Amino acid sequence: MTVSLRPCYVPVGTEEEVFKAAFRQGLSVMLKGPTGCGKTRFVEAMAHAVGRPLITVACHDDLTTADLVGRYLLHGGETRWVDGPLTRAVREGAICYLDEIVEARQDTTVVLHPLADHRRQLPIDRLGVTLDAAEGFCLVVSYNPGYQSVLKDLKDSTRQRMVAIELGFPPIEVEEKIIAAEAGVDPQTAARLVQIGHAVRRADGVGLREVASTRVLVTAGRLIAEGLDPRDAALAAIAGPLSDDPAVTAGLVELVDAYLGN
């Protein structure tokens, strides 16, 4: 029997205790934090910790209720019902993770309400049935508060059905350990990449839509681990993806050169 390893996640507060307590009580969880701070990895680690399968849905503007719940499809000349990811999670007692929930339409997210409160039920109108969530089911949603707007925000009625966990970028010493472990680079290289990341974050508000996430720092580290020159790796993984504006990109190149230049 193969025993899977827990995904790498280093807690920086009480987030793991809060999640496990919510899971034991059958409560839904809402993760808030910037892009690339580790929300998805956190859910993966928690699914492993509580021993439940994880079903992930990447939300988008065209996501419909049928995409989540299910629909009738033509198969071999017959029309058959096919469960959506949310319904599968409810039946199997899995964790259903809706990534970037605010990207989905509000008329779609309303279907979550009876699942997210004390009822823990999923009405399927097309089948004329209401499913009770199996033991072990947990609804988890995430979003980036930096992208909130009047048109893209969770309804208050949805928010108040969930336990909120706020995640941010880890402290310097923790982020260095994460990058060294995830990218397979030495501690000195990891420390230099973290220095670049923090420098970019301090420069927030100078034309960047997003700051340098832990994710992009790990990506740069992985390129370095493959033998790429550290400066070239940082330009490709950090400076390049963060901006297309020539002036902003030039500033990012200067930051990279300050820490990784020859």
N, C-alpha and C positions, 0 to 999 in steps of 0.2 A: 504494500500500500504506500503510495506517494503522499507525503505530507507537504503541503504548500507552505512557503515561507510568507511571513507577514510582510506586506508592502512597506517600504521604508517611509516612516513618518515619525518625526521627532516632536513631541508635544511641547508647547511653550507656556501652557497654562493649565486650566482645568477642563479643556475642551473634551478630552476623552472621557472623564468622569461624567460630565454633563450629558454627553451622547449616550453612554451606557445606561445612565439613570432613565433618560427619556425612552430608550429602547425597551427597558424592562417594564416601563409603565404603559407601553403602547402609544407613545406620543410621537407626533411628527416633528421633524427637525428642519430648521431653516438656516443655511450657512451663508454668511455675508463676508465678502472680502474681495480684494483686488484680483485682477487676472493674474494667474500664475503663482498664487501664494500657497497653493497646496490643498485647495478644497476637494478636488477629485481624489487626490492621494489619501487625504484624511478619510473620506468615505470608504475607499478600498481597504484601508487599514482597520477601520471599525467593522466592516463586514467580516473581515477575517477574525477579528477579536471576538465577535458575538456568534461566529459560526453560521452565518447566513449567506446564501448566494446573492449576488449583486446584479441588478438589471439597470443599465444606464440609458437615459434618453437625452439626446442633445436637442434642446428646444430651439424653435425658430418661428418666424412669422407665419409660416404656412402650416404649422402643427395644428391638427384638428382633434376634436374629441375622439373621432373614429381611429385616428392614428394611435391614441393612447389606449382606448378601450377595446377596439376590434371592429371588424366589419365582415360582411358576407362577400366571399370571393368565388369566382367560377373556377372549378377544379374538376377536370375530367368529365365535363358535360354536366356537372352537378354544382349547385350553389351550396357552399359550406361556410359556416362561421369560423373565423380565425381570430383568436384572442390577440389583443394588442399587448405591449409590454407591461402596462399597468395592471391589466387583468391577469396576466401570467404571474406577476409578483403577488397579487392578492390571493390567487389560488395556491401558489407554492409556498407562501410564507417567506418571500424574499424581500430584500431591501430594494425599493424602486427609487433611483436617483434621477431627478429631473434637473439637468444642468442648465444654468442660465434661464431659469423659469420665467423671468420677465420678458423674454423674447417671444414666448407663446402668447396667443390671443387670450384676453380675459374671459371670453366665453368658453374657452377650452379649459382654463384652470378652475372654473367653477365646479367642474366634475369632481375635483379633489375634496371639496368641503365635507361631504359625509364620511370620507375616508380619514380626514385629518382631525375630526373631533371624536367624541366619545362613542359614536356609532360604529366607526371602523367598517363601513359598508360601502360597496360600489354598486349603484344601480346601473343595470344595462338595459336601457329602454328597448333596444332592438330585439332583445331576447325575452323581455318581459320578466326579468329576474333581478334580484338584489343579492349580491354575494357578500357574505361575511368574511372579513379578512382572516386568513389562516394564521395560526400562531407563528410568531416570528416575522410577520410582515411589518415593514417600517417605511414610511414615506419620508424622503429627504429631498429638499430642493436647495438650489444655490443661485446666487446672483452677485453681480458686482455693483455695489451702491454708487460707484462713480459714474455709472451709465444711467442712473435713475432719471426719469422725466415724468411729466404728467401722463404722457401716453404710454410709457413703459415703466410700470410700477405694479407691485402686488396690491390687490385690494386689501383694505383694512380687515375685512371679514376673513380673508385668507391668512393674513399675518397672525391674527390673534388665535388661530388654531394651532400654532406651531411654537416650538421652543427655539429661540434664536441663539446661534453660536457665531461670534464674530472672530474671524481669522485674519491675520495680517502677515507681513513678511517677518520671518524669525529674527531673533537677535543675531548679531554678527558671529559670535562663536558657534551658534547652532547652525547658521546658514553655511558656514565654512565646513562643518562636519557633513552636512547634507550633500554639498557639492562634491566633496572628496569621495564620499561613499557612492553617490549616484553616477558620477562621471568617471570615477577611477583615476583621479589625478592626485598628486601629492598635496600635502597640507599647504605648502607655500603657494602653489598655483591656485588652489581654492581660495586662499586668503586674498590674493591679488584680484581675482574675479569678483569677490564680494566687495572689495574696495571700489571697483568700478561700479557695481550695482548701487552701492550706497551713494556714490557721487552723482549718479544719474537721478536717483530719487531725491536728492537734495536740490537738484536743478529742475524739479517738477514745476510746470507753469511757464516754461520757455518754449512752448510749441509742441510738446509731447502729449499725445492723447493717453499714452500709457507709459509708466516708468519701467525700468528693467526689473523683470520678475525673477524669482528664484528659478523658474523654468528656463528662461533664456540663458541664465548663468550656467545651469547644468548643461545645456546644449553646447555652449562654448567650451566647457570642460571636456565634453565628449569628443569634440573635434580636436582638442589639444591631445587627448589620450590616443587619438589616431595618428598622431605625429605632425599635425598641422602647427605652423608657427603660432604662438599664443596671440600675437597681434592680429594676424589674419583670421584666426578663429573668432576673436572678439568682434572684429568688424563684420564678419559674416553672420554671427549669431546674435549680436547685441545691437550694434549701430545700424546695420542694414534693416532689420525688421521693425525698428522703433519709429523710423521716420523716412519720408520721401522728400522732405523739404531740404534743399541744398544747404541752407544756413544752419538748420538744426543738426543735420548730419555732420557738417563740418565741426560743430561743437562736440558732438559725440566722439568723433575721430580724435579730437584733441584730448578728451578724457581718456580714451583708450591708450593713446600715446603716452600720456602722463604716467600710466601705471604699467603698461606693457611694452612701451617703445624700447628699442635697442639702445 
